[in-house]
Every structure is written in C-alpha cells, then in structure tokens.
Amino acid sequence: MYIRELRVRELRCLARARAEFRHPDRPDSDKLAFPNVNLLLGTNGGGKSTVLKAIALAAISPALGNETRDSQVPNLVRKGSDSDCEICASLHLHADEGPDASIDPRLLMRIWQSKTGESLAGNELPEQLRDAWARTEGPGFFLVAYGATRTAPVPAPGHSALDEAETPLFDAPDSSGAERQLRIRNLLHDRTPLVSLEEWLEPVDRPRKDHLLQVINELLPPDTKFEGKQEGGRFVLEHRGVEVPFSALSDGLRSYLAWVCDLLFWLHAVTPAERNVTDIPGVVLVDEIDQRLHPRWQQRVIPTVASVFPRLQIFASSHSPLVAGSLHHHNLFLLEPDSDARGQGAQRIRTLEEEVFGRTADRILQGSFFELESTRSDEFRARLRQLIEDARKKKDTDVAARFLRALAGLE
C-alpha cells in the first residue's frame, strides 16, 4: 500500500488541502534519486504533524467501518469550523493486497463534533480487499507511524512496550484493526513507548537474524557497529571502538535507533520467511525525523533510510535545512497559509518548485519556504544597523572600519 493522494477538509489547521505524493511505483520513479520520500516543511503549528496524523487516521478507518466511535485523539475538527472533518486517502495497492483494475481504493475517515466531544467513523473496504485487510500477519496494508515525542526504551526484565500499548486507540468492531492501531499509536498519543531490541531480536532464528543485523548496521552511522552482543541481558554496540550499552549512547543516536529498530520489529512480524524485510512495500510516518541528530547525520538520515528501505514510502517532517538540502524539490512539500480558505490560520499543501538540493544551509534557510531573513542573530544585526546609522550621521571613517571588522568577526 502506498498513499497516492491525500485530501483533507477541516482537520485542525487544514481547511481544504490536497497533495499527490511520491511513491516507488509511480511511472516517473526511475528518474528520481529517492522516489519513496515525501518531506514536509513549514512553521511550527503549520500542519506538518497534522498531515502525518491524517494519513495514520485514514489508514485505520477500515477497522471502524461505518460504526460511530468516540475519538481518543483530541481536537481534530478545525476550530471554528461549521462542517465535519473528512480525510480521504487514495491508495496504490500491491499484489498481496488484492488489487483489481475495477477498484479505485480509498480510505475515508469522517470526524464531527458530538455531545461527548468528537466522534468518528471510517469506511468499509470493497469486498475484494477485506480479506487482505484482515490478514495482519502478512505485509498487506502495512503502515507504521512515529511522533515527535518518541522515546528510546530501556525495558525492565519481563516488561514489554506492547503491554503498555495494548489498549486500542479506538473501540473498533473489526478486531483485525487492533494491531494496526498499535503501529500508529506513537504518533497519535504522546510518549507511547516503542518496542526495544531486547523484546524481540534475541529469539529470532537464523538466517533472518543475520539479515536483521545486516540491516541495522546499514542504518547506523559509520562509526557505530552492532553484532548482536549482549551484556547482562542488554544489547551492546561498538561506538568509536568502544562497546557501550544502548542506554549509554547519545540522545540523538538512541532516538534514531529507537524508531528504526521498532520499525524493523513490525516489518519482521509481517514478513514471510522467504522474503527480506527490506522488500516489503508500505508506509512509514516520522515526525521531526532530525530530532536531536548531529548536523552530519541530519544530512544522511533520509538518504540512508530511503536506500535501506527502497520499497517503503517515507513521510517525514523537519525544520532542518540540512535534511531539506539532501533532497530535490520534487520530494519536498510545503505547508503554507491558505488565503482562499475561510477562517483564520488555514493552511494548505503544495509541492516545492524551488530547487534546494546541494544548497548551503544559509541559502536554504533564507529561501521562500523557511523565510528566515538572515542567519545572523537579531542582536548582531541590530548592532550592524546602529553602526551603519552612526557612520551615516557622523561620517566617521572609524565607525565604518568598526562595521567592517564586525562583519569579519574581528570584534
């Protein structure tokens, strides 16, 4: 399953938004460096997380069917809206999901204000697709989502993150949707724990375990290696020549490893024995993918993940010019004010037309999408303006010289 197109109406800050996204099976994919990447850019509160949540909500809509349920995710309907919220995701399906030339598969979620807060209902899949949806042990309709507040787990003995997350987000009549809800819970509920390596990797049989170790090492920075060693029941990695437990790694590396290893857990769970986890098509959503990462790894995070998982359609958000600069403009989607929509604070989505690949961080930050007037501090710029004003009024060459020294960083 890939998300071909998303349409949203009255969802949080999105009044009416539509976007067609990149995925590996598009006809033009062979012309792109990363045909599986969609990076969302925009200001805080501009709707990046909302787009990710819209995709996640649409993905579990068949679990609800047409039944009305109370929403467990607060404040979905746009404030001040006089109509219901609707999310519609048009899909591109794969052979194990039962595609049919006569089917135009769509996932639909409707949300409205009710006496108890907000209520929602999903949609029934066409009959030809229901069996594929119900088979959660296979790779069909695969989607996993990660929020900005994801935490790196350090489990206690006998403890599992799956135990904490076992309560479904929605009381869905379709029991097959329970596992699918677990896969998106981290995005929709803050601080939902992820599944740690200790919880699932050790009992995996070879050669699958060897394959998983290889994938993990392909995802790691060059100065970090993982061979599956354990000390005291905890996995250790070799970081810059020193063996260290997961808990001793930097916050940035732990945060990154937390979600990619959780993703590997879910991929392993649905991948048949005769296939590799990197061959599975599906969708992964990651809010603030550059979270806590060193600038050097910000430049590499999306190219690394996109290359290791070429069949996954990746949706991510970021504020980092280094992340944006690692991609071409057709991979970038901007959330910007929608002047045509009624009400205040409305946003829309558009594909970026301005090329950013290879630009310096300064040029990207001062582009039309980050809208930063300068990368210098406000205090420094105020000092320069004062020196210019003093030089103009006093016609003092010493002041002009001080201005030039300030620009050169000499005072």
BELVEN-V478443 format. One record per helix or strand of 3 or more residues. SS is the DSSP state (alpha for helix, beta for strand). FROM is the first residue (numbers start at 1). LEN is the number of residues. If there is no record, write none. Layout:
SS,FROM,LEN + SS,FROM,LEN
This chain:
beta,2,10 + beta,14,7 + alpha,29,3 + beta,37,5 + alpha,48,12 + alpha,61,4 + beta,85,8 + alpha,95,3 + beta,106,9 + beta,117,5 + alpha,127,8 + beta,143,4 + alpha,161,4 + alpha,177,12 + alpha,197,3 + alpha,208,12 + beta,234,6 + beta,242,4 + alpha,246,3 + alpha,251,20 + alpha,277,3 + beta,282,5 + alpha,295,4 + alpha,301,8 + beta,312,6 + alpha,321,4 + alpha,329,3 + beta,332,6 + beta,347,5 + alpha,361,5 + alpha,378,17 + alpha,397,11
